Amino acid sequence: MKVVGTLVLTVCVPVLGWVVFEDYWYRQFIPKEIGLSYRLSIGSDSGIREGCGVAVFKLSDDTYQQISNEGIRFFENIQQARG
């Protein structure tokens, strides 16, 4: 039982922490006016001097309805990211 507890503390907790941090990090680049529901996929690749990443989030139902009703006009006044 001690082995399982040690495994959880040394592997699972840091991995879960990274997943939560990564989700928070990418959400900061999306403006507040664009409501997000949950993440679909997050991926990244980096080297010594460069890196890139992508995050795909599901839009909230409210945001989806607003975009459907207003079209491209929904994005006219959105300029500032959350973070």
PyMOL Python script that loads the backbone (N, CA, C, O; Angstrom):
from pymol import cmd

cmd.read_pdbstr("""\
ATOM      1  N   MET A   1       0.816  -1.196   0.000  1.00  0.00           N
ATOM      2  CA  MET A   1       0.000   0.000   0.000  1.00  0.00           C
ATOM      3  C   MET A   1       0.861   1.261   0.000  1.00  0.00           C
ATOM      4  O   MET A   1       0.497   2.274  -0.597  1.00  0.00           O
ATOM      5  N   LYS A   2       2.012   1.185   0.681  1.00  0.00           N
ATOM      6  CA  LYS A   2       2.931   2.331   0.677  1.00  0.00           C
ATOM      7  C   LYS A   2       3.460   2.609  -0.719  1.00  0.00           C
ATOM      8  O   LYS A   2       3.672   3.763  -1.091  1.00  0.00           O
ATOM      9  N   VAL A   3       3.673   1.548  -1.494  1.00  0.00           N
ATOM     10  CA  VAL A   3       4.183   1.704  -2.857  1.00  0.00           C
ATOM     11  C   VAL A   3       3.174   2.461  -3.712  1.00  0.00           C
ATOM     12  O   VAL A   3       3.550   3.336  -4.492  1.00  0.00           O
ATOM     13  N   VAL A   4       1.903   2.130  -3.568  1.00  0.00           N
ATOM     14  CA  VAL A   4       0.857   2.812  -4.343  1.00  0.00           C
ATOM     15  C   VAL A   4       0.792   4.287  -3.955  1.00  0.00           C
ATOM     16  O   VAL A   4       0.694   5.155  -4.822  1.00  0.00           O
ATOM     17  N   GLY A   5       0.846   4.568  -2.659  1.00  0.00           N
ATOM     18  CA  GLY A   5       0.820   5.956  -2.200  1.00  0.00           C
ATOM     19  C   GLY A   5       2.008   6.746  -2.707  1.00  0.00           C
ATOM     20  O   GLY A   5       1.868   7.896  -3.122  1.00  0.00           O
ATOM     21  N   THR A   6       3.176   6.129  -2.673  1.00  0.00           N
ATOM     22  CA  THR A   6       4.384   6.781  -3.174  1.00  0.00           C
ATOM     23  C   THR A   6       4.282   7.025  -4.674  1.00  0.00           C
ATOM     24  O   THR A   6       4.675   8.085  -5.162  1.00  0.00           O
ATOM     25  N   LEU A   7       3.759   6.054  -5.400  1.00  0.00           N
ATOM     26  CA  LEU A   7       3.580   6.190  -6.851  1.00  0.00           C
ATOM     27  C   LEU A   7       2.628   7.342  -7.161  1.00  0.00           C
ATOM     28  O   LEU A   7       2.889   8.137  -8.064  1.00  0.00           O
ATOM     29  N   VAL A   8       1.539   7.432  -6.425  1.00  0.00           N
ATOM     30  CA  VAL A   8       0.579   8.515  -6.652  1.00  0.00           C
ATOM     31  C   VAL A   8       1.229   9.867  -6.395  1.00  0.00           C
ATOM     32  O   VAL A   8       1.059  10.798  -7.183  1.00  0.00           O
ATOM     33  N   LEU A   9       1.961   9.981  -5.315  1.00  0.00           N
ATOM     34  CA  LEU A   9       2.580  11.255  -4.973  1.00  0.00           C
ATOM     35  C   LEU A   9       3.691  11.658  -5.933  1.00  0.00           C
ATOM     36  O   LEU A   9       3.851  12.843  -6.227  1.00  0.00           O
ATOM     37  N   THR A  10       4.447  10.708  -6.418  1.00  0.00           N
ATOM     38  CA  THR A  10       5.599  11.052  -7.262  1.00  0.00           C
ATOM     39  C   THR A  10       5.273  11.135  -8.744  1.00  0.00           C
ATOM     40  O   THR A  10       5.996  11.794  -9.491  1.00  0.00           O
ATOM     41  N   VAL A  11       4.207  10.487  -9.186  1.00  0.00           N
ATOM     42  CA  VAL A  11       3.889  10.480 -10.618  1.00  0.00           C
ATOM     43  C   VAL A  11       2.554  11.170 -10.905  1.00  0.00           C
ATOM     44  O   VAL A  11       2.506  12.115 -11.692  1.00  0.00           O
ATOM     45  N   CYS A  12       1.502  10.720 -10.294  1.00  0.00           N
ATOM     46  CA  CYS A  12       0.160  11.199 -10.638  1.00  0.00           C
ATOM     47  C   CYS A  12      -0.074  12.656 -10.249  1.00  0.00           C
ATOM     48  O   CYS A  12      -0.657  13.411 -11.027  1.00  0.00           O
ATOM     49  N   VAL A  13       0.362  13.058  -9.081  1.00  0.00           N
ATOM     50  CA  VAL A  13       0.135  14.439  -8.643  1.00  0.00           C
ATOM     51  C   VAL A  13       0.869  15.432  -9.549  1.00  0.00           C
ATOM     52  O   VAL A  13       0.251  16.407  -9.975  1.00  0.00           O
ATOM     53  N   PRO A  14       2.160  15.236  -9.867  1.00  0.00           N
ATOM     54  CA  PRO A  14       2.805  16.180 -10.793  1.00  0.00           C
ATOM     55  C   PRO A  14       2.170  16.194 -12.180  1.00  0.00           C
ATOM     56  O   PRO A  14       2.055  17.258 -12.789  1.00  0.00           O
ATOM     57  N   VAL A  15       1.760  15.049 -12.683  1.00  0.00           N
ATOM     58  CA  VAL A  15       1.125  15.000 -14.010  1.00  0.00           C
ATOM     59  C   VAL A  15      -0.197  15.758 -13.979  1.00  0.00           C
ATOM     60  O   VAL A  15      -0.479  16.542 -14.885  1.00  0.00           O
ATOM     61  N   LEU A  16      -1.000  15.537 -12.962  1.00  0.00           N
ATOM     62  CA  LEU A  16      -2.265  16.258 -12.845  1.00  0.00           C
ATOM     63  C   LEU A  16      -2.022  17.761 -12.699  1.00  0.00           C
ATOM     64  O   LEU A  16      -2.739  18.571 -13.286  1.00  0.00           O
ATOM     65  N   GLY A  17      -1.020  18.122 -11.925  1.00  0.00           N
ATOM     66  CA  GLY A  17      -0.671  19.533 -11.791  1.00  0.00           C
ATOM     67  C   GLY A  17      -0.286  20.155 -13.122  1.00  0.00           C
ATOM     68  O   GLY A  17      -0.678  21.284 -13.419  1.00  0.00           O
ATOM     69  N   TRP A  18       0.476  19.427 -13.922  1.00  0.00           N
ATOM     70  CA  TRP A  18       0.883  19.930 -15.235  1.00  0.00           C
ATOM     71  C   TRP A  18      -0.327  20.107 -16.147  1.00  0.00           C
ATOM     72  O   TRP A  18      -0.418  21.105 -16.862  1.00  0.00           O
ATOM     73  N   VAL A  19      -1.246  19.165 -16.132  1.00  0.00           N
ATOM     74  CA  VAL A  19      -2.442  19.243 -16.980  1.00  0.00           C
ATOM     75  C   VAL A  19      -3.267  20.480 -16.610  1.00  0.00           C
ATOM     76  O   VAL A  19      -3.737  21.200 -17.491  1.00  0.00           O
ATOM     77  N   VAL A  20      -3.439  20.721 -15.326  1.00  0.00           N
ATOM     78  CA  VAL A  20      -4.200  21.886 -14.872  1.00  0.00           C
ATOM     79  C   VAL A  20      -3.477  23.174 -15.253  1.00  0.00           C
ATOM     80  O   VAL A  20      -4.107  24.111 -15.744  1.00  0.00           O
ATOM     81  N   PHE A  21      -2.160  23.236 -15.036  1.00  0.00           N
ATOM     82  CA  PHE A  21      -1.389  24.424 -15.393  1.00  0.00           C
ATOM     83  C   PHE A  21      -1.446  24.693 -16.890  1.00  0.00           C
ATOM     84  O   PHE A  21      -1.641  25.835 -17.307  1.00  0.00           O
ATOM     85  N   GLU A  22      -1.278  23.656 -17.698  1.00  0.00           N
ATOM     86  CA  GLU A  22      -1.283  23.809 -19.153  1.00  0.00           C
ATOM     87  C   GLU A  22      -2.627  24.350 -19.633  1.00  0.00           C
ATOM     88  O   GLU A  22      -2.664  25.222 -20.501  1.00  0.00           O
ATOM     89  N   ASP A  23      -3.719  23.850 -19.088  1.00  0.00           N
ATOM     90  CA  ASP A  23      -5.051  24.336 -19.436  1.00  0.00           C
ATOM     91  C   ASP A  23      -5.177  25.819 -19.083  1.00  0.00           C
ATOM     92  O   ASP A  23      -5.642  26.619 -19.896  1.00  0.00           O
ATOM     93  N   TYR A  24      -4.764  26.178 -17.876  1.00  0.00           N
ATOM     94  CA  TYR A  24      -4.809  27.571 -17.425  1.00  0.00           C
ATOM     95  C   TYR A  24      -3.953  28.463 -18.335  1.00  0.00           C
ATOM     96  O   TYR A  24      -4.382  29.550 -18.723  1.00  0.00           O
ATOM     97  N   TRP A  25      -2.765  28.009 -18.668  1.00  0.00           N
ATOM     98  CA  TRP A  25      -1.825  28.778 -19.480  1.00  0.00           C
ATOM     99  C   TRP A  25      -2.432  29.142 -20.840  1.00  0.00           C
ATOM    100  O   TRP A  25      -2.393  30.305 -21.241  1.00  0.00           O
ATOM    101  N   TYR A  26      -2.986  28.166 -21.542  1.00  0.00           N
ATOM    102  CA  TYR A  26      -3.530  28.425 -22.869  1.00  0.00           C
ATOM    103  C   TYR A  26      -4.820  29.234 -22.820  1.00  0.00           C
ATOM    104  O   TYR A  26      -5.083  30.012 -23.737  1.00  0.00           O
ATOM    105  N   ARG A  27      -5.632  29.072 -21.774  1.00  0.00           N
ATOM    106  CA  ARG A  27      -6.853  29.864 -21.644  1.00  0.00           C
ATOM    107  C   ARG A  27      -6.552  31.354 -21.519  1.00  0.00           C
ATOM    108  O   ARG A  27      -7.385  32.180 -21.892  1.00  0.00           O
ATOM    109  N   GLN A  28      -5.383  31.709 -21.003  1.00  0.00           N
ATOM    110  CA  GLN A  28      -5.030  33.118 -20.814  1.00  0.00           C
ATOM    111  C   GLN A  28      -4.873  33.870 -22.127  1.00  0.00           C
ATOM    112  O   GLN A  28      -4.889  35.101 -22.128  1.00  0.00           O
ATOM    113  N   PHE A  29      -4.723  33.172 -23.237  1.00  0.00           N
ATOM    114  CA  PHE A  29      -4.550  33.820 -24.536  1.00  0.00           C
ATOM    115  C   PHE A  29      -5.874  34.068 -25.253  1.00  0.00           C
ATOM    116  O   PHE A  29      -5.903  34.734 -26.287  1.00  0.00           O
ATOM    117  N   ILE A  30      -6.963  33.540 -24.712  1.00  0.00           N
ATOM    118  CA  ILE A  30      -8.286  33.684 -25.326  1.00  0.00           C
ATOM    119  C   ILE A  30      -9.010  34.843 -24.632  1.00  0.00           C
ATOM    120  O   ILE A  30      -9.056  34.879 -23.403  1.00  0.00           O
ATOM    121  N   PRO A  31      -9.571  35.781 -25.384  1.00  0.00           N
ATOM    122  CA  PRO A  31     -10.298  36.887 -24.755  1.00  0.00           C
ATOM    123  C   PRO A  31     -11.460  36.399 -23.885  1.00  0.00           C
ATOM    124  O   PRO A  31     -12.063  35.362 -24.162  1.00  0.00           O
ATOM    125  N   LYS A  32     -11.767  37.165 -22.826  1.00  0.00           N
ATOM    126  CA  LYS A  32     -12.847  36.808 -21.898  1.00  0.00           C
ATOM    127  C   LYS A  32     -14.198  36.696 -22.586  1.00  0.00           C
ATOM    128  O   LYS A  32     -15.036  35.884 -22.194  1.00  0.00           O
ATOM    129  N   GLU A  33     -14.409  37.511 -23.609  1.00  0.00           N
ATOM    130  CA  GLU A  33     -15.705  37.513 -24.298  1.00  0.00           C
ATOM    131  C   GLU A  33     -15.999  36.203 -25.012  1.00  0.00           C
ATOM    132  O   GLU A  33     -17.155  35.900 -25.306  1.00  0.00           O
ATOM    133  N   ILE A  34     -14.966  35.432 -25.289  1.00  0.00           N
ATOM    134  CA  ILE A  34     -15.146  34.132 -25.938  1.00  0.00           C
ATOM    135  C   ILE A  34     -15.224  33.083 -24.831  1.00  0.00           C
ATOM    136  O   ILE A  34     -14.210  32.686 -24.257  1.00  0.00           O
ATOM    137  N   GLY A  35     -16.431  32.650 -24.549  1.00  0.00           N
ATOM    138  CA  GLY A  35     -16.638  31.674 -23.482  1.00  0.00           C
ATOM    139  C   GLY A  35     -16.143  30.289 -23.892  1.00  0.00           C
ATOM    140  O   GLY A  35     -16.432  29.809 -24.988  1.00  0.00           O
ATOM    141  N   LEU A  36     -15.405  29.667 -23.003  1.00  0.00           N
ATOM    142  CA  LEU A  36     -14.871  28.336 -23.270  1.00  0.00           C
ATOM    143  C   LEU A  36     -15.529  27.324 -22.343  1.00  0.00           C
ATOM    144  O   LEU A  36     -15.842  27.624 -21.191  1.00  0.00           O
ATOM    145  N   SER A  37     -15.728  26.141 -22.860  1.00  0.00           N
ATOM    146  CA  SER A  37     -16.336  25.097 -22.065  1.00  0.00           C
ATOM    147  C   SER A  37     -15.260  24.189 -21.469  1.00  0.00           C
ATOM    148  O   SER A  37     -15.010  24.237 -20.264  1.00  0.00           O
ATOM    149  N   TYR A  38     -14.636  23.381 -22.284  1.00  0.00           N
ATOM    150  CA  TYR A  38     -13.578  22.488 -21.820  1.00  0.00           C
ATOM    151  C   TYR A  38     -12.574  22.279 -22.941  1.00  0.00           C
ATOM    152  O   TYR A  38     -12.843  22.591 -24.101  1.00  0.00           O
ATOM    153  N   ARG A  39     -11.428  21.753 -22.584  1.00  0.00           N
ATOM    154  CA  ARG A  39     -10.382  21.554 -23.583  1.00  0.00           C
ATOM    155  C   ARG A  39     -10.623  20.254 -24.332  1.00  0.00           C
ATOM    156  O   ARG A  39     -11.009  19.239 -23.751  1.00  0.00           O
ATOM    157  N   LEU A  40     -10.387  20.311 -25.622  1.00  0.00           N
ATOM    158  CA  LEU A  40     -10.477  19.120 -26.448  1.00  0.00           C
ATOM    159  C   LEU A  40      -9.104  18.496 -26.637  1.00  0.00           C
ATOM    160  O   LEU A  40      -8.953  17.276 -26.582  1.00  0.00           O
ATOM    161  N   SER A  41      -8.101  19.344 -26.861  1.00  0.00           N
ATOM    162  CA  SER A  41      -6.750  18.845 -27.083  1.00  0.00           C
ATOM    163  C   SER A  41      -5.744  19.965 -26.847  1.00  0.00           C
ATOM    164  O   SER A  41      -5.984  21.121 -27.194  1.00  0.00           O
ATOM    165  N   ILE A  42      -4.623  19.602 -26.256  1.00  0.00           N
ATOM    166  CA  ILE A  42      -3.511  20.534 -26.111  1.00  0.00           C
ATOM    167  C   ILE A  42      -2.247  19.768 -26.470  1.00  0.00           C
ATOM    168  O   ILE A  42      -2.002  18.676 -25.957  1.00  0.00           O
ATOM    169  N   GLY A  43      -1.455  20.345 -27.348  1.00  0.00           N
ATOM    170  CA  GLY A  43      -0.205  19.710 -27.748  1.00  0.00           C
ATOM    171  C   GLY A  43       0.876  20.744 -27.941  1.00  0.00           C
ATOM    172  O   GLY A  43       0.592  21.891 -28.288  1.00  0.00           O
ATOM    173  N   SER A  44       2.108  20.351 -27.719  1.00  0.00           N
ATOM    174  CA  SER A  44       3.219  21.265 -27.921  1.00  0.00           C
ATOM    175  C   SER A  44       4.469  20.479 -28.287  1.00  0.00           C
ATOM    176  O   SER A  44       4.583  19.278 -28.038  1.00  0.00           O
ATOM    177  N   ASP A  45       5.398  21.206 -28.887  1.00  0.00           N
ATOM    178  CA  ASP A  45       6.674  20.623 -29.270  1.00  0.00           C
ATOM    179  C   ASP A  45       7.711  21.724 -29.111  1.00  0.00           C
ATOM    180  O   ASP A  45       7.508  22.847 -29.572  1.00  0.00           O
ATOM    181  N   SER A  46       8.805  21.407 -28.467  1.00  0.00           N
ATOM    182  CA  SER A  46       9.816  22.442 -28.269  1.00  0.00           C
ATOM    183  C   SER A  46      11.212  21.855 -28.374  1.00  0.00           C
ATOM    184  O   SER A  46      11.440  20.665 -28.152  1.00  0.00           O
ATOM    185  N   GLY A  47      12.124  22.729 -28.717  1.00  0.00           N
ATOM    186  CA  GLY A  47      13.524  22.363 -28.807  1.00  0.00           C
ATOM    187  C   GLY A  47      14.340  23.292 -27.931  1.00  0.00           C
ATOM    188  O   GLY A  47      13.807  23.905 -27.005  1.00  0.00           O
ATOM    189  N   ILE A  48      15.607  23.400 -28.211  1.00  0.00           N
ATOM    190  CA  ILE A  48      16.478  24.250 -27.411  1.00  0.00           C
ATOM    191  C   ILE A  48      16.168  25.729 -27.632  1.00  0.00           C
ATOM    192  O   ILE A  48      16.126  26.498 -26.671  1.00  0.00           O
ATOM    193  N   ARG A  49      15.950  26.137 -28.878  1.00  0.00           N
ATOM    194  CA  ARG A  49      15.751  27.559 -29.172  1.00  0.00           C
ATOM    195  C   ARG A  49      14.323  27.928 -29.531  1.00  0.00           C
ATOM    196  O   ARG A  49      13.999  29.115 -29.566  1.00  0.00           O
ATOM    197  N   GLU A  50      13.476  26.985 -29.794  1.00  0.00           N
ATOM    198  CA  GLU A  50      12.149  27.332 -30.278  1.00  0.00           C
ATOM    199  C   GLU A  50      11.135  26.287 -29.845  1.00  0.00           C
ATOM    200  O   GLU A  50      11.489  25.199 -29.391  1.00  0.00           O
ATOM    201  N   GLY A  51       9.884  26.638 -29.994  1.00  0.00           N
ATOM    202  CA  GLY A  51       8.812  25.719 -29.671  1.00  0.00           C
ATOM    203  C   GLY A  51       7.488  26.248 -30.189  1.00  0.00           C
ATOM    204  O   GLY A  51       7.375  27.422 -30.542  1.00  0.00           O
ATOM    205  N   CYS A  52       6.518  25.405 -30.231  1.00  0.00           N
ATOM    206  CA  CYS A  52       5.189  25.834 -30.632  1.00  0.00           C
ATOM    207  C   CYS A  52       4.170  24.940 -29.934  1.00  0.00           C
ATOM    208  O   CYS A  52       4.474  23.822 -29.517  1.00  0.00           O
ATOM    209  N   GLY A  53       2.976  25.458 -29.822  1.00  0.00           N
ATOM    210  CA  GLY A  53       1.930  24.698 -29.165  1.00  0.00           C
ATOM    211  C   GLY A  53       0.581  25.068 -29.737  1.00  0.00           C
ATOM    212  O   GLY A  53       0.419  26.106 -30.379  1.00  0.00           O
ATOM    213  N   VAL A  54      -0.377  24.204 -29.494  1.00  0.00           N
ATOM    214  CA  VAL A  54      -1.738  24.448 -29.960  1.00  0.00           C
ATOM    215  C   VAL A  54      -2.698  23.939 -28.888  1.00  0.00           C
ATOM    216  O   VAL A  54      -2.461  22.918 -28.242  1.00  0.00           O
ATOM    217  N   ALA A  55      -3.776  24.676 -28.722  1.00  0.00           N
ATOM    218  CA  ALA A  55      -4.821  24.273 -27.785  1.00  0.00           C
ATOM    219  C   ALA A  55      -6.166  24.411 -28.491  1.00  0.00           C
ATOM    220  O   ALA A  55      -6.426  25.415 -29.154  1.00  0.00           O
ATOM    221  N   VAL A  56      -7.003  23.415 -28.348  1.00  0.00           N
ATOM    222  CA  VAL A  56      -8.333  23.428 -28.940  1.00  0.00           C
ATOM    223  C   VAL A  56      -9.336  23.299 -27.797  1.00  0.00           C
ATOM    224  O   VAL A  56      -9.317  22.322 -27.047  1.00  0.00           O
ATOM    225  N   PHE A  57     -10.216  24.303 -27.674  1.00  0.00           N
ATOM    226  CA  PHE A  57     -11.226  24.317 -26.625  1.00  0.00           C
ATOM    227  C   PHE A  57     -12.611  24.270 -27.249  1.00  0.00           C
ATOM    228  O   PHE A  57     -12.813  24.761 -28.359  1.00  0.00           O
ATOM    229  N   LYS A  58     -13.551  23.689 -26.550  1.00  0.00           N
ATOM    230  CA  LYS A  58     -14.946  23.710 -26.980  1.00  0.00           C
ATOM    231  C   LYS A  58     -15.534  25.042 -26.544  1.00  0.00           C
ATOM    232  O   LYS A  58     -15.334  25.473 -25.408  1.00  0.00           O
ATOM    233  N   LEU A  59     -16.257  25.693 -27.442  1.00  0.00           N
ATOM    234  CA  LEU A  59     -16.919  26.949 -27.112  1.00  0.00           C
ATOM    235  C   LEU A  59     -18.105  26.681 -26.199  1.00  0.00           C
ATOM    236  O   LEU A  59     -18.743  25.631 -26.280  1.00  0.00           O
ATOM    237  N   SER A  60     -18.391  27.640 -25.331  1.00  0.00           N
ATOM    238  CA  SER A  60     -19.594  27.517 -24.507  1.00  0.00           C
ATOM    239  C   SER A  60     -20.814  27.653 -25.414  1.00  0.00           C
ATOM    240  O   SER A  60     -20.727  28.215 -26.506  1.00  0.00           O
ATOM    241  N   ASP A  61     -21.937  27.139 -24.957  1.00  0.00           N
ATOM    242  CA  ASP A  61     -23.165  27.210 -25.757  1.00  0.00           C
ATOM    243  C   ASP A  61     -23.582  28.653 -26.011  1.00  0.00           C
ATOM    244  O   ASP A  61     -24.056  28.984 -27.098  1.00  0.00           O
ATOM    245  N   ASP A  62     -23.406  29.505 -25.014  1.00  0.00           N
ATOM    246  CA  ASP A  62     -23.764  30.917 -25.155  1.00  0.00           C
ATOM    247  C   ASP A  62     -22.920  31.590 -26.243  1.00  0.00           C
ATOM    248  O   ASP A  62     -23.454  32.315 -27.083  1.00  0.00           O
ATOM    249  N   THR A  63     -21.618  31.353 -26.227  1.00  0.00           N
ATOM    250  CA  THR A  63     -20.730  31.931 -27.241  1.00  0.00           C
ATOM    251  C   THR A  63     -21.085  31.399 -28.623  1.00  0.00           C
ATOM    252  O   THR A  63     -21.102  32.152 -29.596  1.00  0.00           O
ATOM    253  N   TYR A  64     -21.366  30.117 -28.708  1.00  0.00           N
ATOM    254  CA  TYR A  64     -21.744  29.516 -29.993  1.00  0.00           C
ATOM    255  C   TYR A  64     -22.996  30.192 -30.547  1.00  0.00           C
ATOM    256  O   TYR A  64     -23.065  30.497 -31.737  1.00  0.00           O
ATOM    257  N   GLN A  65     -23.993  30.426 -29.677  1.00  0.00           N
ATOM    258  CA  GLN A  65     -25.232  31.076 -30.118  1.00  0.00           C
ATOM    259  C   GLN A  65     -24.977  32.507 -30.574  1.00  0.00           C
ATOM    260  O   GLN A  65     -25.526  32.948 -31.584  1.00  0.00           O
ATOM    261  N   GLN A  66     -24.141  33.233 -29.829  1.00  0.00           N
ATOM    262  CA  GLN A  66     -23.833  34.615 -30.207  1.00  0.00           C
ATOM    263  C   GLN A  66     -23.122  34.671 -31.557  1.00  0.00           C
ATOM    264  O   GLN A  66     -23.431  35.526 -32.387  1.00  0.00           O
ATOM    265  N   ILE A  67     -22.182  33.774 -31.775  1.00  0.00           N
ATOM    266  CA  ILE A  67     -21.474  33.752 -33.063  1.00  0.00           C
ATOM    267  C   ILE A  67     -22.435  33.379 -34.180  1.00  0.00           C
ATOM    268  O   ILE A  67     -22.362  33.942 -35.272  1.00  0.00           O
ATOM    269  N   SER A  68     -23.333  32.436 -33.921  1.00  0.00           N
ATOM    270  CA  SER A  68     -24.321  32.040 -34.932  1.00  0.00           C
ATOM    271  C   SER A  68     -25.234  33.204 -35.298  1.00  0.00           C
ATOM    272  O   SER A  68     -25.584  33.387 -36.464  1.00  0.00           O
ATOM    273  N   ASN A  69     -25.617  33.988 -34.294  1.00  0.00           N
ATOM    274  CA  ASN A  69     -26.534  35.109 -34.536  1.00  0.00           C
ATOM    275  C   ASN A  69     -25.836  36.317 -35.150  1.00  0.00           C
ATOM    276  O   ASN A  69     -26.376  36.940 -36.064  1.00  0.00           O
ATOM    277  N   GLU A  70     -24.652  36.654 -34.666  1.00  0.00           N
ATOM    278  CA  GLU A  70     -23.975  37.884 -35.079  1.00  0.00           C
ATOM    279  C   GLU A  70     -22.959  37.675 -36.200  1.00  0.00           C
ATOM    280  O   GLU A  70     -22.597  38.628 -36.890  1.00  0.00           O
ATOM    281  N   GLY A  71     -22.506  36.464 -36.383  1.00  0.00           N
ATOM    282  CA  GLY A  71     -21.491  36.198 -37.392  1.00  0.00           C
ATOM    283  C   GLY A  71     -20.160  36.839 -37.018  1.00  0.00           C
ATOM    284  O   GLY A  71     -19.785  36.857 -35.845  1.00  0.00           O
ATOM    285  N   ILE A  72     -19.457  37.355 -37.997  1.00  0.00           N
ATOM    286  CA  ILE A  72     -18.130  37.934 -37.788  1.00  0.00           C
ATOM    287  C   ILE A  72     -18.187  39.191 -36.917  1.00  0.00           C
ATOM    288  O   ILE A  72     -17.180  39.575 -36.323  1.00  0.00           O
ATOM    289  N   ARG A  73     -19.341  39.827 -36.837  1.00  0.00           N
ATOM    290  CA  ARG A  73     -19.493  41.026 -36.004  1.00  0.00           C
ATOM    291  C   ARG A  73     -19.251  40.724 -34.526  1.00  0.00           C
ATOM    292  O   ARG A  73     -18.908  41.624 -33.759  1.00  0.00           O
ATOM    293  N   PHE A  74     -19.423  39.490 -34.128  1.00  0.00           N
ATOM    294  CA  PHE A  74     -19.170  39.097 -32.735  1.00  0.00           C
ATOM    295  C   PHE A  74     -17.744  39.441 -32.321  1.00  0.00           C
ATOM    296  O   PHE A  74     -17.501  39.789 -31.165  1.00  0.00           O
ATOM    297  N   PHE A  75     -16.807  39.347 -33.250  1.00  0.00           N
ATOM    298  CA  PHE A  75     -15.385  39.541 -32.950  1.00  0.00           C
ATOM    299  C   PHE A  75     -14.902  40.987 -33.098  1.00  0.00           C
ATOM    300  O   PHE A  75     -13.729  41.256 -32.837  1.00  0.00           O
ATOM    301  N   GLU A  76     -15.760  41.927 -33.506  1.00  0.00           N
ATOM    302  CA  GLU A  76     -15.338  43.302 -33.788  1.00  0.00           C
ATOM    303  C   GLU A  76     -14.674  44.000 -32.608  1.00  0.00           C
ATOM    304  O   GLU A  76     -13.660  44.673 -32.794  1.00  0.00           O
ATOM    305  N   ASN A  77     -15.206  43.865 -31.421  1.00  0.00           N
ATOM    306  CA  ASN A  77     -14.701  44.618 -30.269  1.00  0.00           C
ATOM    307  C   ASN A  77     -13.882  43.767 -29.313  1.00  0.00           C
ATOM    308  O   ASN A  77     -13.582  44.202 -28.201  1.00  0.00           O
ATOM    309  N   ILE A  78     -13.528  42.596 -29.715  1.00  0.00           N
ATOM    310  CA  ILE A  78     -12.721  41.710 -28.852  1.00  0.00           C
ATOM    311  C   ILE A  78     -11.247  41.922 -29.185  1.00  0.00           C
ATOM    312  O   ILE A  78     -10.808  41.659 -30.304  1.00  0.00           O
ATOM    313  N   GLN A  79     -10.490  42.403 -28.199  1.00  0.00           N
ATOM    314  CA  GLN A  79      -9.079  42.677 -28.462  1.00  0.00           C
ATOM    315  C   GLN A  79      -8.144  42.193 -27.371  1.00  0.00           C
ATOM    316  O   GLN A  79      -6.994  41.859 -27.657  1.00  0.00           O
ATOM    317  N   GLN A  80      -8.600  42.147 -26.143  1.00  0.00           N
ATOM    318  CA  GLN A  80      -7.717  41.858 -25.016  1.00  0.00           C
ATOM    319  C   GLN A  80      -7.848  40.398 -24.557  1.00  0.00           C
ATOM    320  O   GLN A  80      -8.950  39.898 -24.330  1.00  0.00           O
ATOM    321  N   ALA A  81      -6.719  39.744 -24.429  1.00  0.00           N
ATOM    322  CA  ALA A  81      -6.719  38.376 -23.923  1.00  0.00           C
ATOM    323  C   ALA A  81      -6.998  38.386 -22.421  1.00  0.00           C
ATOM    324  O   ALA A  81      -6.853  39.419 -21.768  1.00  0.00           O
ATOM    325  N   ARG A  82      -7.394  37.250 -21.879  1.00  0.00           N
ATOM    326  CA  ARG A  82      -7.689  37.144 -20.444  1.00  0.00           C
ATOM    327  C   ARG A  82      -6.491  37.489 -19.602  1.00  0.00           C
ATOM    328  O   ARG A  82      -6.608  38.195 -18.600  1.00  0.00           O
ATOM    329  N   GLY A  83      -5.342  36.996 -20.000  1.00  0.00           N
ATOM    330  CA  GLY A  83      -4.135  37.166 -19.188  1.00  0.00           C
ATOM    331  C   GLY A  83      -3.350  38.346 -19.642  1.00  0.00           C
ATOM    332  O   GLY A  83      -2.299  38.645 -19.074  1.00  0.00           O
TER     333      GLY A  83
END
""", "prot")
cmd.dss("prot")
cmd.show_as("cartoon", "prot")
cmd.util.cbc("prot")
cmd.orient("prot")
